[in-house]
Amino acid sequence: MTESIGQNIKRLRTERNLTQEELAEQIGVTYQAVSKWEMEAIPDIENMVKLGRYFDCSLDYLMKDEIDTDNDQDTNNHNMDRK
């Protein structure tokens, strides 16, 4: 099962036993921002970089579901063009 950015952020946060407030403090945002991200708002690129650095993961990893979805669509479109 693939996860969304929000699900990835929440999973990484809970694996480290952090509250939304604690994560927010660590990366310099409000807890409301973390809550919105976990509810499927997409962080801006600056905050994505902060999250990647804090969790020591790539942006690709944080965005995995979106990347997979885009690649699947591109593959499907490419295959349609071949027919």
mmCIF file of the N, C-alpha and C atoms, coordinates in Angstrom:
data_MODEL
# 
_entry.id   MODEL 
# 
loop_
_atom_site.group_PDB 
_atom_site.id 
_atom_site.type_symbol 
_atom_site.label_atom_id 
_atom_site.label_alt_id 
_atom_site.label_comp_id 
_atom_site.label_asym_id 
_atom_site.label_entity_id 
_atom_site.label_seq_id 
_atom_site.pdbx_PDB_ins_code 
_atom_site.Cartn_x 
_atom_site.Cartn_y 
_atom_site.Cartn_z 
_atom_site.occupancy 
_atom_site.B_iso_or_equiv 
_atom_site.pdbx_formal_charge 
_atom_site.auth_seq_id 
_atom_site.auth_comp_id 
_atom_site.auth_asym_id 
_atom_site.auth_atom_id 
_atom_site.pdbx_PDB_model_num 
ATOM 1   N N  . MET A 1 1  ? 0.842  -1.183 0.000   1.00 0.00 ? 1  MET A N  1 
ATOM 2   C CA . MET A 1 1  ? 0.000  0.000  0.000   1.00 0.00 ? 1  MET A CA 1 
ATOM 3   C C  . MET A 1 1  ? 0.882  1.240  0.000   1.00 0.00 ? 1  MET A C  1 
ATOM 4   N N  . THR A 1 2  ? 0.611  2.144  -0.910  1.00 0.00 ? 2  THR A N  1 
ATOM 5   C CA . THR A 1 2  ? 1.388  3.375  -0.952  1.00 0.00 ? 2  THR A CA 1 
ATOM 6   C C  . THR A 1 2  ? 0.753  4.409  -0.037  1.00 0.00 ? 2  THR A C  1 
ATOM 7   N N  . GLU A 1 3  ? 1.572  5.337  0.392   1.00 0.00 ? 3  GLU A N  1 
ATOM 8   C CA . GLU A 1 3  ? 1.102  6.353  1.322   1.00 0.00 ? 3  GLU A CA 1 
ATOM 9   C C  . GLU A 1 3  ? 1.229  7.729  0.704   1.00 0.00 ? 3  GLU A C  1 
ATOM 10  N N  . SER A 1 4  ? 0.425  8.658  1.184   1.00 0.00 ? 4  SER A N  1 
ATOM 11  C CA . SER A 1 4  ? 0.496  10.043 0.738   1.00 0.00 ? 4  SER A CA 1 
ATOM 12  C C  . SER A 1 4  ? 1.573  10.778 1.535   1.00 0.00 ? 4  SER A C  1 
ATOM 13  N N  . ILE A 1 5  ? 1.878  11.982 1.123   1.00 0.00 ? 5  ILE A N  1 
ATOM 14  C CA . ILE A 1 5  ? 2.840  12.806 1.852   1.00 0.00 ? 5  ILE A CA 1 
ATOM 15  C C  . ILE A 1 5  ? 2.406  12.940 3.314   1.00 0.00 ? 5  ILE A C  1 
ATOM 16  N N  . GLY A 1 6  ? 1.144  13.254 3.524   1.00 0.00 ? 6  GLY A N  1 
ATOM 17  C CA . GLY A 1 6  ? 0.638  13.421 4.889   1.00 0.00 ? 6  GLY A CA 1 
ATOM 18  C C  . GLY A 1 6  ? 0.777  12.166 5.724   1.00 0.00 ? 6  GLY A C  1 
ATOM 19  N N  . GLN A 1 7  ? 0.475  11.024 5.121   1.00 0.00 ? 7  GLN A N  1 
ATOM 20  C CA . GLN A 1 7  ? 0.616  9.758  5.849   1.00 0.00 ? 7  GLN A CA 1 
ATOM 21  C C  . GLN A 1 7  ? 2.079  9.472  6.148   1.00 0.00 ? 7  GLN A C  1 
ATOM 22  N N  . ASN A 1 8  ? 2.960  9.793  5.207   1.00 0.00 ? 8  ASN A N  1 
ATOM 23  C CA . ASN A 1 8  ? 4.395  9.588  5.442   1.00 0.00 ? 8  ASN A CA 1 
ATOM 24  C C  . ASN A 1 8  ? 4.893  10.471 6.576   1.00 0.00 ? 8  ASN A C  1 
ATOM 25  N N  . ILE A 1 9  ? 4.494  11.730 6.585   1.00 0.00 ? 9  ILE A N  1 
ATOM 26  C CA . ILE A 1 9  ? 4.921  12.646 7.656   1.00 0.00 ? 9  ILE A CA 1 
ATOM 27  C C  . ILE A 1 9  ? 4.422  12.128 9.005   1.00 0.00 ? 9  ILE A C  1 
ATOM 28  N N  . LYS A 1 10 ? 3.154  11.751 9.058   1.00 0.00 ? 10 LYS A N  1 
ATOM 29  C CA . LYS A 1 10 ? 2.585  11.267 10.318  1.00 0.00 ? 10 LYS A CA 1 
ATOM 30  C C  . LYS A 1 10 ? 3.301  9.997  10.786  1.00 0.00 ? 10 LYS A C  1 
ATOM 31  N N  . ARG A 1 11 ? 3.554  9.066  9.870   1.00 0.00 ? 11 ARG A N  1 
ATOM 32  C CA . ARG A 1 11 ? 4.227  7.825  10.245  1.00 0.00 ? 11 ARG A CA 1 
ATOM 33  C C  . ARG A 1 11 ? 5.628  8.107  10.769  1.00 0.00 ? 11 ARG A C  1 
ATOM 34  N N  . LEU A 1 12 ? 6.391  8.953  10.055  1.00 0.00 ? 12 LEU A N  1 
ATOM 35  C CA . LEU A 1 12 ? 7.741  9.285  10.499  1.00 0.00 ? 12 LEU A CA 1 
ATOM 36  C C  . LEU A 1 12 ? 7.708  9.963  11.873  1.00 0.00 ? 12 LEU A C  1 
ATOM 37  N N  . ARG A 1 13 ? 6.738  10.847 12.071  1.00 0.00 ? 13 ARG A N  1 
ATOM 38  C CA . ARG A 1 13 ? 6.613  11.552 13.347  1.00 0.00 ? 13 ARG A CA 1 
ATOM 39  C C  . ARG A 1 13 ? 6.280  10.586 14.476  1.00 0.00 ? 13 ARG A C  1 
ATOM 40  N N  . THR A 1 14 ? 5.309  9.710  14.246  1.00 0.00 ? 14 THR A N  1 
ATOM 41  C CA . THR A 1 14 ? 4.890  8.809  15.322  1.00 0.00 ? 14 THR A CA 1 
ATOM 42  C C  . THR A 1 14 ? 5.941  7.734  15.602  1.00 0.00 ? 14 THR A C  1 
ATOM 43  N N  . GLU A 1 15 ? 6.699  7.324  14.576  1.00 0.00 ? 15 GLU A N  1 
ATOM 44  C CA . GLU A 1 15 ? 7.786  6.364  14.802  1.00 0.00 ? 15 GLU A CA 1 
ATOM 45  C C  . GLU A 1 15 ? 8.834  6.935  15.758  1.00 0.00 ? 15 GLU A C  1 
ATOM 46  N N  . ARG A 1 16 ? 8.941  8.238  15.779  1.00 0.00 ? 16 ARG A N  1 
ATOM 47  C CA . ARG A 1 16 ? 9.903  8.904  16.658  1.00 0.00 ? 16 ARG A CA 1 
ATOM 48  C C  . ARG A 1 16 ? 9.252  9.407  17.948  1.00 0.00 ? 16 ARG A C  1 
ATOM 49  N N  . ASN A 1 17 ? 8.015  8.991  18.162  1.00 0.00 ? 17 ASN A N  1 
ATOM 50  C CA . ASN A 1 17 ? 7.265  9.372  19.375  1.00 0.00 ? 17 ASN A CA 1 
ATOM 51  C C  . ASN A 1 17 ? 7.206  10.878 19.574  1.00 0.00 ? 17 ASN A C  1 
ATOM 52  N N  . LEU A 1 18 ? 6.978  11.599 18.486  1.00 0.00 ? 18 LEU A N  1 
ATOM 53  C CA . LEU A 1 18 ? 6.864  13.050 18.549  1.00 0.00 ? 18 LEU A CA 1 
ATOM 54  C C  . LEU A 1 18 ? 5.405  13.468 18.436  1.00 0.00 ? 18 LEU A C  1 
ATOM 55  N N  . THR A 1 19 ? 5.044  14.514 19.168  1.00 0.00 ? 19 THR A N  1 
ATOM 56  C CA . THR A 1 19 ? 3.736  15.125 18.959  1.00 0.00 ? 19 THR A CA 1 
ATOM 57  C C  . THR A 1 19 ? 3.854  16.085 17.777  1.00 0.00 ? 19 THR A C  1 
ATOM 58  N N  . GLN A 1 20 ? 2.722  16.529 17.277  1.00 0.00 ? 20 GLN A N  1 
ATOM 59  C CA . GLN A 1 20 ? 2.752  17.535 16.210  1.00 0.00 ? 20 GLN A CA 1 
ATOM 60  C C  . GLN A 1 20 ? 3.466  18.794 16.694  1.00 0.00 ? 20 GLN A C  1 
ATOM 61  N N  . GLU A 1 21 ? 3.240  19.157 17.945  1.00 0.00 ? 21 GLU A N  1 
ATOM 62  C CA . GLU A 1 21 ? 3.881  20.340 18.509  1.00 0.00 ? 21 GLU A CA 1 
ATOM 63  C C  . GLU A 1 21 ? 5.401  20.189 18.547  1.00 0.00 ? 21 GLU A C  1 
ATOM 64  N N  . GLU A 1 22 ? 5.878  19.005 18.943  1.00 0.00 ? 22 GLU A N  1 
ATOM 65  C CA . GLU A 1 22 ? 7.323  18.774 19.019  1.00 0.00 ? 22 GLU A CA 1 
ATOM 66  C C  . GLU A 1 22 ? 7.969  18.810 17.639  1.00 0.00 ? 22 GLU A C  1 
ATOM 67  N N  . LEU A 1 23 ? 7.334  18.193 16.648  1.00 0.00 ? 23 LEU A N  1 
ATOM 68  C CA . LEU A 1 23 ? 7.874  18.243 15.294  1.00 0.00 ? 23 LEU A CA 1 
ATOM 69  C C  . LEU A 1 23 ? 7.886  19.684 14.784  1.00 0.00 ? 23 LEU A C  1 
ATOM 70  N N  . ALA A 1 24 ? 6.806  20.386 15.027  1.00 0.00 ? 24 ALA A N  1 
ATOM 71  C CA . ALA A 1 24 ? 6.721  21.780 14.586  1.00 0.00 ? 24 ALA A CA 1 
ATOM 72  C C  . ALA A 1 24 ? 7.856  22.613 15.173  1.00 0.00 ? 24 ALA A C  1 
ATOM 73  N N  . GLU A 1 25 ? 8.111  22.439 16.450  1.00 0.00 ? 25 GLU A N  1 
ATOM 74  C CA . GLU A 1 25 ? 9.188  23.173 17.111  1.00 0.00 ? 25 GLU A CA 1 
ATOM 75  C C  . GLU A 1 25 ? 10.545 22.818 16.499  1.00 0.00 ? 25 GLU A C  1 
ATOM 76  N N  . GLN A 1 26 ? 10.755 21.561 16.198  1.00 0.00 ? 26 GLN A N  1 
ATOM 77  C CA . GLN A 1 26 ? 12.041 21.106 15.655  1.00 0.00 ? 26 GLN A CA 1 
ATOM 78  C C  . GLN A 1 26 ? 12.337 21.712 14.279  1.00 0.00 ? 26 GLN A C  1 
ATOM 79  N N  . ILE A 1 27 ? 11.290 21.909 13.462  1.00 0.00 ? 27 ILE A N  1 
ATOM 80  C CA . ILE A 1 27 ? 11.543 22.416 12.112  1.00 0.00 ? 27 ILE A CA 1 
ATOM 81  C C  . ILE A 1 27 ? 11.134 23.877 11.928  1.00 0.00 ? 27 ILE A C  1 
ATOM 82  N N  . GLY A 1 28 ? 10.629 24.504 12.993  1.00 0.00 ? 28 GLY A N  1 
ATOM 83  C CA . GLY A 1 28 ? 10.350 25.939 12.946  1.00 0.00 ? 28 GLY A CA 1 
ATOM 84  C C  . GLY A 1 28 ? 9.053  26.334 12.271  1.00 0.00 ? 28 GLY A C  1 
ATOM 85  N N  . VAL A 1 29 ? 8.001  25.540 12.502  1.00 0.00 ? 29 VAL A N  1 
ATOM 86  C CA . VAL A 1 29 ? 6.674  25.883 11.982  1.00 0.00 ? 29 VAL A CA 1 
ATOM 87  C C  . VAL A 1 29 ? 5.673  25.752 13.127  1.00 0.00 ? 29 VAL A C  1 
ATOM 88  N N  . THR A 1 30 ? 4.417  26.083 12.850  1.00 0.00 ? 30 THR A N  1 
ATOM 89  C CA . THR A 1 30 ? 3.379  25.932 13.869  1.00 0.00 ? 30 THR A CA 1 
ATOM 90  C C  . THR A 1 30 ? 2.865  24.491 13.868  1.00 0.00 ? 30 THR A C  1 
ATOM 91  N N  . TYR A 1 31 ? 2.293  24.084 14.991  1.00 0.00 ? 31 TYR A N  1 
ATOM 92  C CA . TYR A 1 31 ? 1.720  22.741 15.035  1.00 0.00 ? 31 TYR A CA 1 
ATOM 93  C C  . TYR A 1 31 ? 0.536  22.646 14.077  1.00 0.00 ? 31 TYR A C  1 
ATOM 94  N N  . GLN A 1 32 ? -0.126 23.796 13.815  1.00 0.00 ? 32 GLN A N  1 
ATOM 95  C CA . GLN A 1 32 ? -1.238 23.792 12.875  1.00 0.00 ? 32 GLN A CA 1 
ATOM 96  C C  . GLN A 1 32 ? -0.758 23.417 11.469  1.00 0.00 ? 32 GLN A C  1 
ATOM 97  N N  . ALA A 1 33 ? 0.459  23.852 11.115  1.00 0.00 ? 33 ALA A N  1 
ATOM 98  C CA . ALA A 1 33 ? 1.018  23.505 9.804   1.00 0.00 ? 33 ALA A CA 1 
ATOM 99  C C  . ALA A 1 33 ? 1.220  21.998 9.715   1.00 0.00 ? 33 ALA A C  1 
ATOM 100 N N  . VAL A 1 34 ? 1.800  21.412 10.764  1.00 0.00 ? 34 VAL A N  1 
ATOM 101 C CA . VAL A 1 34 ? 2.017  19.960 10.774  1.00 0.00 ? 34 VAL A CA 1 
ATOM 102 C C  . VAL A 1 34 ? 0.677  19.239 10.668  1.00 0.00 ? 34 VAL A C  1 
ATOM 103 N N  . SER A 1 35 ? -0.311 19.705 11.395  1.00 0.00 ? 35 SER A N  1 
ATOM 104 C CA . SER A 1 35 ? -1.638 19.090 11.348  1.00 0.00 ? 35 SER A CA 1 
ATOM 105 C C  . SER A 1 35 ? -2.215 19.149 9.939   1.00 0.00 ? 35 SER A C  1 
ATOM 106 N N  . LYS A 1 36 ? -2.095 20.302 9.286   1.00 0.00 ? 36 LYS A N  1 
ATOM 107 C CA . LYS A 1 36 ? -2.614 20.444 7.915   1.00 0.00 ? 36 LYS A CA 1 
ATOM 108 C C  . LYS A 1 36 ? -1.890 19.506 6.957   1.00 0.00 ? 36 LYS A C  1 
ATOM 109 N N  . TRP A 1 37 ? -0.569 19.374 7.102   1.00 0.00 ? 37 TRP A N  1 
ATOM 110 C CA . TRP A 1 37 ? 0.196  18.479 6.232   1.00 0.00 ? 37 TRP A CA 1 
ATOM 111 C C  . TRP A 1 37 ? -0.287 17.044 6.400   1.00 0.00 ? 37 TRP A C  1 
ATOM 112 N N  . GLU A 1 38 ? -0.517 16.657 7.630   1.00 0.00 ? 38 GLU A N  1 
ATOM 113 C CA . GLU A 1 38 ? -0.952 15.288 7.889   1.00 0.00 ? 38 GLU A CA 1 
ATOM 114 C C  . GLU A 1 38 ? -2.379 15.052 7.388   1.00 0.00 ? 38 GLU A C  1 
ATOM 115 N N  . MET A 1 39 ? -3.115 16.132 7.207   1.00 0.00 ? 39 MET A N  1 
ATOM 116 C CA . MET A 1 39 ? -4.477 16.029 6.679   1.00 0.00 ? 39 MET A CA 1 
ATOM 117 C C  . MET A 1 39 ? -4.511 16.254 5.167   1.00 0.00 ? 39 MET A C  1 
ATOM 118 N N  . GLU A 1 40 ? -3.332 16.166 4.519   1.00 0.00 ? 40 GLU A N  1 
ATOM 119 C CA . GLU A 1 40 ? -3.195 16.168 3.068   1.00 0.00 ? 40 GLU A CA 1 
ATOM 120 C C  . GLU A 1 40 ? -2.880 17.515 2.412   1.00 0.00 ? 40 GLU A C  1 
ATOM 121 N N  . ALA A 1 41 ? -2.636 18.573 3.176   1.00 0.00 ? 41 ALA A N  1 
ATOM 122 C CA . ALA A 1 41 ? -2.085 19.783 2.573   1.00 0.00 ? 41 ALA A CA 1 
ATOM 123 C C  . ALA A 1 41 ? -0.622 19.493 2.255   1.00 0.00 ? 41 ALA A C  1 
ATOM 124 N N  . ILE A 1 42 ? -0.129 19.978 1.140   1.00 0.00 ? 42 ILE A N  1 
ATOM 125 C CA . ILE A 1 42 ? 1.255  19.691 0.748   1.00 0.00 ? 42 ILE A CA 1 
ATOM 126 C C  . ILE A 1 42 ? 2.160  20.819 1.233   1.00 0.00 ? 42 ILE A C  1 
ATOM 127 N N  . PRO A 1 43 ? 3.201  20.482 1.987   1.00 0.00 ? 43 PRO A N  1 
ATOM 128 C CA . PRO A 1 43 ? 4.134  21.517 2.453   1.00 0.00 ? 43 PRO A CA 1 
ATOM 129 C C  . PRO A 1 43 ? 4.821  22.202 1.268   1.00 0.00 ? 43 PRO A C  1 
ATOM 130 N N  . ASP A 1 44 ? 5.191  23.466 1.455   1.00 0.00 ? 44 ASP A N  1 
ATOM 131 C CA . ASP A 1 44 ? 5.961  24.134 0.406   1.00 0.00 ? 44 ASP A CA 1 
ATOM 132 C C  . ASP A 1 44 ? 7.359  23.520 0.345   1.00 0.00 ? 44 ASP A C  1 
ATOM 133 N N  . ILE A 1 45 ? 8.101  23.835 -0.695  1.00 0.00 ? 45 ILE A N  1 
ATOM 134 C CA . ILE A 1 45 ? 9.387  23.170 -0.919  1.00 0.00 ? 45 ILE A CA 1 
ATOM 135 C C  . ILE A 1 45 ? 10.365 23.410 0.230   1.00 0.00 ? 45 ILE A C  1 
ATOM 136 N N  . GLU A 1 46 ? 10.371 24.609 0.798   1.00 0.00 ? 46 GLU A N  1 
ATOM 137 C CA . GLU A 1 46 ? 11.273 24.898 1.923   1.00 0.00 ? 46 GLU A CA 1 
ATOM 138 C C  . GLU A 1 46 ? 10.989 23.967 3.097   1.00 0.00 ? 46 GLU A C  1 
ATOM 139 N N  . ASN A 1 47 ? 9.712  23.778 3.403   1.00 0.00 ? 47 ASN A N  1 
ATOM 140 C CA . ASN A 1 47 ? 9.351  22.903 4.518   1.00 0.00 ? 47 ASN A CA 1 
ATOM 141 C C  . ASN A 1 47 ? 9.540  21.432 4.171   1.00 0.00 ? 47 ASN A C  1 
ATOM 142 N N  . MET A 1 48 ? 9.377  21.065 2.906   1.00 0.00 ? 48 MET A N  1 
ATOM 143 C CA . MET A 1 48 ? 9.678  19.692 2.494   1.00 0.00 ? 48 MET A CA 1 
ATOM 144 C C  . MET A 1 48 ? 11.154 19.394 2.732   1.00 0.00 ? 48 MET A C  1 
ATOM 145 N N  . VAL A 1 49 ? 12.016 20.357 2.404   1.00 0.00 ? 49 VAL A N  1 
ATOM 146 C CA . VAL A 1 49 ? 13.458 20.173 2.630   1.00 0.00 ? 49 VAL A CA 1 
ATOM 147 C C  . VAL A 1 49 ? 13.734 20.038 4.124   1.00 0.00 ? 49 VAL A C  1 
ATOM 148 N N  . LYS A 1 50 ? 13.108 20.882 4.935   1.00 0.00 ? 50 LYS A N  1 
ATOM 149 C CA . LYS A 1 50 ? 13.295 20.793 6.390   1.00 0.00 ? 50 LYS A CA 1 
ATOM 150 C C  . LYS A 1 50 ? 12.863 19.423 6.918   1.00 0.00 ? 50 LYS A C  1 
ATOM 151 N N  . LEU A 1 51 ? 11.728 18.937 6.430   1.00 0.00 ? 51 LEU A N  1 
ATOM 152 C CA . LEU A 1 51 ? 11.244 17.622 6.860   1.00 0.00 ? 51 LEU A CA 1 
ATOM 153 C C  . LEU A 1 51 ? 12.208 16.521 6.441   1.00 0.00 ? 51 LEU A C  1 
ATOM 154 N N  . GLY A 1 52 ? 12.675 16.588 5.202   1.00 0.00 ? 52 GLY A N  1 
ATOM 155 C CA . GLY A 1 52 ? 13.628 15.595 4.721   1.00 0.00 ? 52 GLY A CA 1 
ATOM 156 C C  . GLY A 1 52 ? 14.899 15.579 5.542   1.00 0.00 ? 52 GLY A C  1 
ATOM 157 N N  . ARG A 1 53 ? 15.400 16.757 5.866   1.00 0.00 ? 53 ARG A N  1 
ATOM 158 C CA . ARG A 1 53 ? 16.619 16.832 6.676   1.00 0.00 ? 53 ARG A CA 1 
ATOM 159 C C  . ARG A 1 53 ? 16.369 16.336 8.094   1.00 0.00 ? 53 ARG A C  1 
ATOM 160 N N  . TYR A 1 54 ? 15.244 16.739 8.666   1.00 0.00 ? 54 TYR A N  1 
ATOM 161 C CA . TYR A 1 54 ? 14.955 16.328 10.035  1.00 0.00 ? 54 TYR A CA 1 
ATOM 162 C C  . TYR A 1 54 ? 14.804 14.806 10.131  1.00 0.00 ? 54 TYR A C  1 
ATOM 163 N N  . PHE A 1 55 ? 14.052 14.216 9.192   1.00 0.00 ? 55 PHE A N  1 
ATOM 164 C CA . PHE A 1 55 ? 13.808 12.775 9.228   1.00 0.00 ? 55 PHE A CA 1 
ATOM 165 C C  . PHE A 1 55 ? 14.901 11.982 8.514   1.00 0.00 ? 55 PHE A C  1 
ATOM 166 N N  . ASP A 1 56 ? 15.881 12.678 7.968   1.00 0.00 ? 56 ASP A N  1 
ATOM 167 C CA . ASP A 1 56 ? 16.990 12.044 7.253   1.00 0.00 ? 56 ASP A CA 1 
ATOM 168 C C  . ASP A 1 56 ? 16.470 11.127 6.140   1.00 0.00 ? 56 ASP A C  1 
ATOM 169 N N  . CYS A 1 57 ? 15.601 11.700 5.304   1.00 0.00 ? 57 CYS A N  1 
ATOM 170 C CA . CYS A 1 57 ? 15.058 10.946 4.169   1.00 0.00 ? 57 CYS A CA 1 
ATOM 171 C C  . CYS A 1 57 ? 14.998 11.869 2.955   1.00 0.00 ? 57 CYS A C  1 
ATOM 172 N N  . SER A 1 58 ? 14.911 11.274 1.796   1.00 0.00 ? 58 SER A N  1 
ATOM 173 C CA . SER A 1 58 ? 14.850 12.058 0.571   1.00 0.00 ? 58 SER A CA 1 
ATOM 174 C C  . SER A 1 58 ? 13.450 12.637 0.372   1.00 0.00 ? 58 SER A C  1 
ATOM 175 N N  . LEU A 1 59 ? 13.371 13.668 -0.453  1.00 0.00 ? 59 LEU A N  1 
ATOM 176 C CA . LEU A 1 59 ? 12.068 14.220 -0.802  1.00 0.00 ? 59 LEU A CA 1 
ATOM 177 C C  . LEU A 1 59 ? 11.273 13.199 -1.608  1.00 0.00 ? 59 LEU A C  1 
ATOM 178 N N  . ASP A 1 60 ? 11.966 12.392 -2.398  1.00 0.00 ? 60 ASP A N  1 
ATOM 179 C CA . ASP A 1 60 ? 11.294 11.315 -3.139  1.00 0.00 ? 60 ASP A CA 1 
ATOM 180 C C  . ASP A 1 60 ? 10.572 10.383 -2.171  1.00 0.00 ? 60 ASP A C  1 
ATOM 181 N N  . TYR A 1 61 ? 11.231 10.070 -1.062  1.00 0.00 ? 61 TYR A N  1 
ATOM 182 C CA . TYR A 1 61 ? 10.630 9.180  -0.067  1.00 0.00 ? 61 TYR A CA 1 
ATOM 183 C C  . TYR A 1 61 ? 9.377  9.813  0.532   1.00 0.00 ? 61 TYR A C  1 
ATOM 184 N N  . LEU A 1 62 ? 9.460  11.090 0.880   1.00 0.00 ? 62 LEU A N  1 
ATOM 185 C CA . LEU A 1 62 ? 8.299  11.778 1.451   1.00 0.00 ? 62 LEU A CA 1 
ATOM 186 C C  . LEU A 1 62 ? 7.140  11.818 0.468   1.00 0.00 ? 62 LEU A C  1 
ATOM 187 N N  . MET A 1 63 ? 7.452  11.948 -0.823  1.00 0.00 ? 63 MET A N  1 
ATOM 188 C CA . MET A 1 63 ? 6.429  12.116 -1.855  1.00 0.00 ? 63 MET A CA 1 
ATOM 189 C C  . MET A 1 63 ? 6.145  10.821 -2.610  1.00 0.00 ? 63 MET A C  1 
ATOM 190 N N  . LYS A 1 64 ? 6.533  9.690  -2.083  1.00 0.00 ? 64 LYS A N  1 
ATOM 191 C CA . LYS A 1 64 ? 6.503  8.426  -2.818  1.00 0.00 ? 64 LYS A CA 1 
ATOM 192 C C  . LYS A 1 64 ? 5.199  8.165  -3.552  1.00 0.00 ? 64 LYS A C  1 
ATOM 193 N N  . ASP A 1 65 ? 4.068  8.292  -2.905  1.00 0.00 ? 65 ASP A N  1 
ATOM 194 C CA . ASP A 1 65 ? 2.789  7.982  -3.551  1.00 0.00 ? 65 ASP A CA 1 
ATOM 195 C C  . ASP A 1 65 ? 2.559  8.867  -4.771  1.00 0.00 ? 65 ASP A C  1 
ATOM 196 N N  . GLU A 1 66 ? 2.842  10.161 -4.628  1.00 0.00 ? 66 GLU A N  1 
ATOM 197 C CA . GLU A 1 66 ? 2.630  11.068 -5.740  1.00 0.00 ? 66 GLU A CA 1 
ATOM 198 C C  . GLU A 1 66 ? 3.552  10.745 -6.913  1.00 0.00 ? 66 GLU A C  1 
ATOM 199 N N  . ILE A 1 67 ? 4.793  10.369 -6.608  1.00 0.00 ? 67 ILE A N  1 
ATOM 200 C CA . ILE A 1 67 ? 5.736  10.007 -7.663  1.00 0.00 ? 67 ILE A CA 1 
ATOM 201 C C  . ILE A 1 67 ? 5.278  8.734  -8.359  1.00 0.00 ? 67 ILE A C  1 
ATOM 202 N N  . ASP A 1 68 ? 4.886  7.727  -7.596  1.00 0.00 ? 68 ASP A N  1 
ATOM 203 C CA . ASP A 1 68 ? 4.424  6.474  -8.190  1.00 0.00 ? 68 ASP A CA 1 
ATOM 204 C C  . ASP A 1 68 ? 3.198  6.708  -9.062  1.00 0.00 ? 68 ASP A C  1 
ATOM 205 N N  . THR A 1 69 ? 2.274  7.523  -8.589  1.00 0.00 ? 69 THR A N  1 
ATOM 206 C CA . THR A 1 69 ? 1.066  7.811  -9.350  1.00 0.00 ? 69 THR A CA 1 
ATOM 207 C C  . THR A 1 69 ? 1.413  8.496  -10.656 1.00 0.00 ? 69 THR A C  1 
ATOM 208 N N  . ASP A 1 70 ? 2.302  9.480  -10.602 1.00 0.00 ? 70 ASP A N  1 
ATOM 209 C CA . ASP A 1 70 ? 2.708  10.183 -11.808 1.00 0.00 ? 70 ASP A CA 1 
ATOM 210 C C  . ASP A 1 70 ? 3.403  9.243  -12.779 1.00 0.00 ? 70 ASP A C  1 
ATOM 211 N N  . ASN A 1 71 ? 4.283  8.386  -12.285 1.00 0.00 ? 71 ASN A N  1 
ATOM 212 C CA . ASN A 1 71 ? 4.993  7.445  -13.146 1.00 0.00 ? 71 ASN A CA 1 
ATOM 213 C C  . ASN A 1 71 ? 4.024  6.457  -13.784 1.00 0.00 ? 71 ASN A C  1 
ATOM 214 N N  . ASP A 1 72 ? 3.052  5.988  -13.020 1.00 0.00 ? 72 ASP A N  1 
ATOM 215 C CA . ASP A 1 72 ? 2.072  5.064  -13.571 1.00 0.00 ? 72 ASP A CA 1 
ATOM 216 C C  . ASP A 1 72 ? 1.285  5.738  -14.682 1.00 0.00 ? 72 ASP A C  1 
ATOM 217 N N  . GLN A 1 73 ? 0.914  6.978  -14.477 1.00 0.00 ? 73 GLN A N  1 
ATOM 218 C CA . GLN A 1 73 ? 0.160  7.723  -15.486 1.00 0.00 ? 73 GLN A CA 1 
ATOM 219 C C  . GLN A 1 73 ? 1.008  7.916  -16.735 1.00 0.00 ? 73 GLN A C  1 
ATOM 220 N N  . ASP A 1 74 ? 2.273  8.293  -16.561 1.00 0.00 ? 74 ASP A N  1 
ATOM 221 C CA . ASP A 1 74 ? 3.163  8.478  -17.700 1.00 0.00 ? 74 ASP A CA 1 
ATOM 222 C C  . ASP A 1 74 ? 3.329  7.176  -18.466 1.00 0.00 ? 74 ASP A C  1 
ATOM 223 N N  . THR A 1 75 ? 3.487  6.079  -17.739 1.00 0.00 ? 75 THR A N  1 
ATOM 224 C CA . THR A 1 75 ? 3.643  4.774  -18.381 1.00 0.00 ? 75 THR A CA 1 
ATOM 225 C C  . THR A 1 75 ? 2.389  4.410  -19.153 1.00 0.00 ? 75 THR A C  1 
ATOM 226 N N  . ASN A 1 76 ? 1.227  4.635  -18.536 1.00 0.00 ? 76 ASN A N  1 
ATOM 227 C CA . ASN A 1 76 ? -0.019 4.339  -19.208 1.00 0.00 ? 76 ASN A CA 1 
ATOM 228 C C  . ASN A 1 76 ? -0.190 5.185  -20.457 1.00 0.00 ? 76 ASN A C  1 
ATOM 229 N N  . ASN A 1 77 ? 0.143  6.466  -20.364 1.00 0.00 ? 77 ASN A N  1 
ATOM 230 C CA . ASN A 1 77 ? 0.027  7.350  -21.511 1.00 0.00 ? 77 ASN A CA 1 
ATOM 231 C C  . ASN A 1 77 ? 0.994  6.917  -22.616 1.00 0.00 ? 77 ASN A C  1 
ATOM 232 N N  . HIS A 1 78 ? 2.181  6.540  -22.233 1.00 0.00 ? 78 HIS A N  1 
ATOM 233 C CA . HIS A 1 78 ? 3.176  6.099  -23.203 1.00 0.00 ? 78 HIS A CA 1 
ATOM 234 C C  . HIS A 1 78 ? 2.702  4.827  -23.912 1.00 0.00 ? 78 HIS A C  1 
ATOM 235 N N  . ASN A 1 79 ? 2.162  3.908  -23.135 1.00 0.00 ? 79 ASN A N  1 
ATOM 236 C CA . ASN A 1 79 ? 1.667  2.668  -23.728 1.00 0.00 ? 79 ASN A CA 1 
ATOM 237 C C  . ASN A 1 79 ? 0.471  2.926  -24.639 1.00 0.00 ? 79 ASN A C  1 
ATOM 238 N N  . MET A 1 80 ? -0.360 3.890  -24.306 1.00 0.00 ? 80 MET A N  1 
ATOM 239 C CA . MET A 1 80 ? -1.502 4.224  -25.146 1.00 0.00 ? 80 MET A CA 1 
ATOM 240 C C  . MET A 1 80 ? -1.037 4.778  -26.484 1.00 0.00 ? 80 MET A C  1 
ATOM 241 N N  . ASP A 1 81 ? 0.053  5.562  -26.443 1.00 0.00 ? 81 ASP A N  1 
ATOM 242 C CA . ASP A 1 81 ? 0.583  6.146  -27.666 1.00 0.00 ? 81 ASP A CA 1 
ATOM 243 C C  . ASP A 1 81 ? 1.109  5.071  -28.617 1.00 0.00 ? 81 ASP A C  1 
ATOM 244 N N  . ARG A 1 82 ? 1.569  3.957  -28.065 1.00 0.00 ? 82 ARG A N  1 
ATOM 245 C CA . ARG A 1 82 ? 2.159  2.893  -28.864 1.00 0.00 ? 82 ARG A CA 1 
ATOM 246 C C  . ARG A 1 82 ? 1.105  2.075  -29.614 1.00 0.00 ? 82 ARG A C  1 
ATOM 247 N N  . LYS A 1 83 ? -0.125 2.096  -29.096 1.00 0.00 ? 83 LYS A N  1 
ATOM 248 C CA . LYS A 1 83 ? -1.173 1.247  -29.696 1.00 0.00 ? 83 LYS A CA 1 
ATOM 249 C C  . LYS A 1 83 ? -1.686 1.812  -30.992 1.00 0.00 ? 83 LYS A C  1 
# 
